[in-house]
Each structure stands twice: as C-alpha cells, then as structure tokens.
Amino acid sequence: MLKVLVTVFSLLVILATNMLIVPVHGRRNTVRITNDLKGSGFTQLLVHCGSKDDDLGIHYLQSGQSFQWSFKDNIWGTTLFWCHLGWNSVSQTITAYRYSDDSCGSQCWRSIRPDGAYFYSAEPFRRWDKKYSW
C-alpha cells in the first residue's frame, strides 16, 4: 500500500512540475547576430558564440549577413549565451542572451555596428538599444 501511495504521489509531482515548467520554459528562442559594419573599411565580422554546454562554432559574416540559432531556456532560468566578435583591430565579447535579464521576447536580434552592439527590445518598447560600446 505504501509503495502504491509513493508511486501515485511521484506521478502527481511529475505531472504538476511539467505543467508549471512547460509554459514558462518551453518557449523557443532565436538569437540572430547581424553584421551591420557598413562603411567601416574591412567589414568581415568574426562571430564565435557558445554557452556552458554548446560551442556554436566560428562564423565569418560579410556586411549584411546574419548568424542565428534557436534553443529553449533551461528549467532553472540560467540560460546564457556569449559571443566573441572580431574585425579589424576590434575584439569584444558580449552576452548575446541571458534568461534573467533579456527583454527580447522569443526573437533576440543583435546588430553589430561600428560604434557598438545594439539589442532589439521587443518588451516593453519595440526599439534598438545600444548595450555595448567600442
């Protein structure tokens, strides 16, 4: 009898947890890094992005080109992706996505410009905000 109660309780906990987690952490996010270095001389942008668990490889973007990836947030709310960027003599690492402080919704667009990195903010306003300067 005790074994049956423990089994039923365990199943209820699993069902309750799934019902709570899926709506909050089940959203699919897309991060897009775009080379907007127009008119700044040599415009090829080196992009190397990753997280604690994933290395997304090195990509070379010409002016106007983008690199993007999609993922789901982890259940702990600690999802974090960084990108190392390089062109000409500039070398910079940015936080491309952090679950705890991102207002991009599910489409996280990043624009790399001659003066800095701009992040599109879908919530609460639809606008580009300069997050990094160089």
C-alpha positions as CSV (number, residue, x, y, z in Angstrom):
1,M,0.0,0.0,0.0
2,L,2.8,2.4,0.9
3,K,4.5,1.6,-2.4
4,V,1.4,2.5,-4.3
5,L,1.0,5.8,-2.5
6,V,4.6,6.7,-3.1
7,T,4.2,5.9,-6.8
8,V,1.0,7.9,-7.2
9,F,2.5,10.8,-5.3
10,S,5.6,10.7,-7.5
11,L,3.5,10.7,-10.7
12,L,1.4,13.7,-9.4
13,V,4.6,15.6,-8.7
14,I,6.0,14.9,-12.2
15,L,2.7,16.0,-13.8
16,A,2.5,19.1,-11.7
17,T,6.1,20.0,-12.4
18,N,5.6,19.5,-16.2
19,M,2.5,21.7,-16.2
20,L,4.4,24.5,-14.5
21,I,7.7,24.3,-16.4
22,V,6.5,23.8,-20.0
23,P,4.6,27.2,-20.2
24,V,7.4,29.1,-18.6
25,H,10.5,27.4,-20.1
26,G,9.1,25.7,-23.2
27,R,9.3,28.8,-25.4
28,R,11.7,28.5,-28.3
29,N,14.1,31.5,-28.5
30,T,16.1,32.6,-31.5
31,V,19.2,34.8,-31.3
32,R,20.4,36.5,-34.5
33,I,23.7,38.3,-34.8
34,T,23.8,40.6,-37.8
35,N,26.9,42.3,-39.3
36,D,25.9,46.0,-39.7
37,L,29.5,47.3,-40.0
38,K,28.7,49.1,-43.3
39,G,31.2,51.7,-44.3
40,S,33.8,50.9,-41.7
41,G,36.5,49.6,-44.0
42,F,37.1,45.8,-43.8
43,T,33.6,44.6,-42.8
44,Q,34.0,40.9,-42.4
45,L,32.9,40.0,-38.8
46,L,34.2,37.0,-37.0
47,V,31.5,35.6,-34.6
48,H,32.1,32.8,-32.2
49,C,29.2,32.1,-29.9
50,G,28.5,29.5,-27.2
51,S,27.2,28.6,-23.8
52,K,28.4,26.5,-20.9
53,D,27.2,23.4,-22.8
54,D,27.4,24.4,-26.5
55,D,30.0,25.7,-28.8
56,L,28.3,27.1,-31.9
57,G,31.5,27.4,-33.9
58,I,33.2,30.2,-35.7
59,H,31.4,32.1,-38.4
60,Y,32.6,34.8,-40.8
61,L,29.9,37.3,-41.7
62,Q,30.1,39.7,-44.6
63,S,28.3,43.1,-44.2
64,G,24.5,42.5,-44.0
65,Q,24.8,38.7,-43.3
66,S,23.5,37.1,-40.1
67,F,24.1,34.1,-38.0
68,Q,21.3,32.7,-35.8
69,W,20.5,29.8,-33.6
70,S,17.4,28.6,-31.7
71,F,17.1,27.0,-28.2
72,K,14.9,26.6,-25.3
73,D,15.6,28.0,-21.9
74,N,16.7,25.5,-19.2
75,I,14.3,24.8,-16.3
76,W,16.5,26.7,-13.8
77,G,16.2,30.0,-15.7
78,T,20.0,30.3,-16.1
79,T,20.4,30.1,-19.9
80,L,23.3,32.2,-21.0
81,F,25.0,32.6,-24.4
82,W,28.0,34.7,-25.2
83,C,29.6,35.8,-28.4
84,H,33.2,36.8,-29.2
85,L,33.3,39.3,-32.0
86,G,36.3,40.4,-34.0
87,W,37.0,42.7,-37.0
88,N,39.9,44.9,-38.0
89,S,41.6,45.6,-34.6
90,V,38.5,45.3,-32.5
91,S,38.0,42.3,-30.3
92,Q,35.0,42.2,-28.0
93,T,32.9,39.6,-26.1
94,I,29.2,40.2,-25.4
95,T,26.5,38.4,-23.6
96,A,24.2,37.6,-26.5
97,Y,21.4,36.2,-24.3
98,R,20.7,35.8,-20.6
99,Y,17.4,34.5,-19.5
100,S,17.3,36.6,-16.3
101,D,17.6,40.0,-18.0
102,D,16.5,39.8,-21.6
103,S,13.5,41.7,-22.8
104,C,13.7,40.5,-26.4
105,G,10.8,38.0,-26.2
106,S,11.5,35.0,-28.3
107,Q,13.2,36.8,-31.2
108,C,16.5,38.3,-29.9
109,W,18.1,40.3,-32.7
110,R,21.6,41.8,-32.2
111,S,23.1,44.3,-34.6
112,I,26.9,44.8,-34.6
113,R,27.7,48.3,-35.7
114,P,30.9,50.4,-36.0
115,D,30.2,52.1,-32.6
116,G,28.8,49.2,-30.6
117,A,26.3,46.3,-30.2
118,Y,22.6,47.1,-30.4
119,F,19.9,44.8,-29.0
120,Y,16.3,44.8,-30.2
121,S,14.0,45.2,-27.3
122,A,10.5,43.9,-28.0
123,E,9.2,44.4,-24.5
124,P,8.0,46.9,-23.4
125,F,9.0,49.0,-26.4
126,R,10.0,48.0,-29.9
127,R,13.4,49.7,-30.3
128,W,17.1,49.2,-30.7
129,D,19.2,49.8,-27.5
130,K,22.9,50.2,-27.5
131,K,24.2,47.7,-25.0
132,Y,28.0,47.7,-25.7
133,S,30.3,50.4,-27.0
134,W,33.7,50.2,-28.5
